[in-house]
């Protein structure tokens, strides 16, 4: 299927730090793409750049394209981009308490979307906002629409954040670690809710996470990021069965398993690189057990067929291992 959202060769700088270095991925209608990697790999910055939320003087998108139905969001005027946010593409932020306005009721904040983008009256917008809160399983939605963000639990606030993202039925939702800091039961409820919304509306979902268990449960495809670059892309089944990048293999090796009870878990040695002065070759080289002489050069992306890609000089050794 043709992608709804296609990101290509995206570069983002914050001062001297080149935090996103040629990232690229695509997602089709009804598909879930998991953007995977440890903290600091550039996942959230990539998402914010896609949404047009990285701006000078602090940050700058220096290159790349972000095509939404063929329109490059990076070249659109701010007014045009504002019209697309919420209506065609929206985002669920990692910390709902910070993302919501603390001095406005949650019902008012959702209703504002309907007033601005749909031209509804206050009464109509209030009714629509209450309906959306009901869709995300907020109990007694009509009464709770008058409550403020601090009056909700973490899980309920995350549901309000999802309500804001889905209110106008966008075609693409970017969910930035929507289950972080929630207990396991609430995590399952939030993921189930996102899945139901996606199936009902055919929404393309980009799920940012570092939780390999979440990826296994919900993702159709996976894009693994390291030090600002997507280093491997494949279906979730392919990644779990036979990774083709050492970083992906190392992430999988660190997953706790019942058969490893009582044994020391595998770890990835070292630390992520300093992005203000990264290794000129492969950025994973100092931590990689496959590193060879050729890894002093930056790897190119290898097309392995059927939509699978890897950026590794030693991908064949990784596959055979």
SVG drawing of the C-alpha trace seen along z (x, -y; Angstrom):
<svg xmlns="http://www.w3.org/2000/svg" viewBox="-25 -32 66 54">
<polyline fill="none" stroke="black" stroke-width="0.4" points="0.0,0.0 1.1,-3.6 2.2,-5.3 0.1,-8.0 3.3,-9.4 6.8,-9.1 9.8,-10.5 13.1,-10.6 16.7,-11.7 15.6,-13.8 18.3,-15.8 17.8,-17.8 20.4,-19.8 20.3,-21.3 23.3,-23.6 26.4,-21.4 24.5,-18.2 23.3,-16.4 20.6,-14.5 18.7,-13.1 21.0,-12.0 19.2,-10.9 16.2,-9.2 13.6,-7.7 10.5,-5.5 7.0,-5.3 3.6,-4.1 0.4,-3.1 -3.2,-3.4 -4.3,-1.0 -0.6,0.0 1.3,-0.2 4.9,-1.2 7.0,-0.9 9.9,-3.4 12.2,-1.6 15.4,-2.5 16.9,-3.3 16.6,-6.8 18.6,-9.4 18.3,-7.6 16.3,-10.5 12.8,-9.0 10.9,-11.8 12.9,-14.5 12.0,-12.8 8.3,-12.8 8.4,-16.5 10.1,-17.4 7.4,-15.6 4.8,-17.6 6.6,-20.9 7.4,-21.4 11.2,-21.8 12.0,-25.5 14.9,-27.8 16.7,-29.1 16.9,-26.0 16.5,-23.4 16.6,-23.3 15.5,-20.8 18.5,-21.1 17.4,-18.6 14.9,-16.0 11.3,-15.6 8.1,-14.7 5.4,-13.8 1.8,-13.6 -0.2,-12.4 2.6,-13.8 2.7,-17.3 6.0,-18.1 5.2,-19.3 8.6,-20.9 7.9,-23.4 4.4,-24.4 3.7,-27.8 2.9,-27.6 -0.8,-28.5 -1.2,-25.6 0.6,-23.3 -1.7,-24.3 -4.7,-23.4 -3.3,-19.9 -2.4,-19.3 -5.3,-17.5 -7.3,-17.1 -5.0,-15.0 -2.0,-14.2 -1.9,-14.3 0.3,-13.3 -0.1,-11.7 2.6,-13.1 4.7,-11.1 3.7,-13.2 0.0,-14.1 0.2,-16.3 2.8,-18.6 0.9,-18.4 -2.4,-19.5 -3.2,-23.1 -3.4,-23.0 -5.8,-26.0 -8.4,-24.8 -10.9,-21.9 -10.2,-18.9 -13.6,-19.3 -12.8,-22.9 -9.5,-21.8 -11.1,-19.1 -14.1,-21.3 -11.7,-24.0 -10.6,-21.6 -14.2,-21.4 -14.8,-25.1 -11.6,-26.0 -11.5,-23.3 -15.2,-22.4 -16.8,-25.8 -19.1,-24.3 -21.0,-26.4 -19.9,-26.1 -22.8,-23.9 -22.2,-21.6 -18.4,-21.5 -19.1,-20.6 -21.4,-17.7 -18.7,-16.5 -16.0,-16.7 -18.1,-14.7 -18.6,-12.0 -14.9,-11.7 -14.2,-11.4 -16.7,-8.6 -14.9,-6.9 -11.7,-6.7 -13.5,-5.1 -13.6,-8.1 -16.3,-7.1 -19.1,-9.7 -17.7,-11.7 -20.3,-14.5 -19.3,-15.4 -15.6,-14.8 -15.4,-17.1 -15.4,-20.0 -12.4,-18.6 -8.9,-19.8 -5.8,-17.7 -4.5,-17.4 -7.8,-15.8 -7.2,-12.7 -4.9,-9.8 -1.9,-9.1 -3.8,-6.5 -6.9,-8.7 -4.8,-11.7 -3.2,-9.6 -6.8,-8.8 -7.5,-12.5 -4.4,-13.0 -5.6,-10.2 -9.0,-11.9 -7.3,-15.1 -5.4,-13.2 -8.4,-11.3 -11.1,-14.0 -11.1,-15.0 -10.3,-11.5 -6.8,-12.2 -5.3,-9.8 -2.0,-9.5 -1.4,-9.4 2.1,-9.6 2.0,-8.1 5.2,-9.0 5.7,-6.4 2.0,-6.6 2.4,-3.9 5.5,-5.2 5.2,-5.4 1.9,-3.5 1.4,-0.2 1.1,2.9 -2.6,3.2 -3.1,-0.4 -0.5,0.0 -2.6,2.9 -5.8,0.8 -4.1,-2.1 -2.6,0.1 -6.0,1.9 -7.7,-1.5 -5.3,-2.7 -5.8,0.6 -9.5,0.3 -9.4,-3.3 -7.0,-2.3 -9.2,0.6 -12.4,-1.5 -11.0,-4.4 -8.2,-2.8 -5.6,-5.2 -1.9,-4.9 -0.1,-4.7 3.5,-5.5 4.2,-4.1 7.4,-5.3 8.7,-3.0 11.7,-1.3 9.6,1.6 10.2,4.7 7.2,6.4 4.9,3.7 6.4,4.0 5.7,7.7 2.1,7.2 1.0,4.4 3.4,3.6 3.2,4.6 6.6,3.2 9.6,1.9 12.1,-0.8 15.0,-0.6 16.8,-3.9 20.3,-4.4 22.1,-7.7 19.7,-9.6 19.5,-7.1 17.2,-4.3 19.5,-1.3 17.0,1.5 13.5,1.7 11.5,4.9 8.3,6.6 8.0,7.2 8.1,11.0 11.3,10.7 13.0,8.5 12.2,11.0 13.1,14.1 16.3,12.9 17.7,9.4 20.0,8.0 21.7,5.3 23.9,5.8 22.0,3.1 18.7,4.9 20.2,8.2 21.6,6.6 18.2,5.2 16.5,8.6 19.3,10.2 18.5,8.0 14.8,9.1 14.1,11.0 12.9,14.6 11.6,17.3 14.4,19.7 17.0,17.1 15.7,17.1 18.6,16.9 21.1,15.9 22.6,12.5 20.8,10.6 22.7,9.6 23.6,5.9 24.8,3.6 28.3,2.4 29.3,-1.2 27.1,-4.3 25.4,-6.0 27.8,-8.4 28.2,-12.1 26.1,-13.5 28.1,-16.7 31.2,-14.7 30.1,-11.3 32.2,-8.5 32.9,-9.3 32.3,-5.6 29.5,-3.4 28.1,-5.1 27.5,-1.7 31.0,-0.5 32.4,-1.1 29.7,1.1 29.5,3.8 30.8,7.3 30.9,7.6 33.0,4.4 35.7,4.8 38.1,2.6 35.3,1.6 33.2,0.2 35.5,-2.9 33.4,-4.1 29.8,-5.1 27.5,-2.2 25.2,-2.6 21.6,-1.2 21.3,2.3 18.0,3.2 17.3,6.9 14.1,7.1 10.4,7.1 10.7,3.7 13.5,4.8 16.6,2.6 19.7,2.5 22.6,0.1 25.4,2.4 28.6,3.5 28.4,6.9 24.7,7.6 25.4,11.1 27.5,12.1 24.7,10.9 22.1,12.9 24.2,16.1 24.7,15.7"/>
</svg>
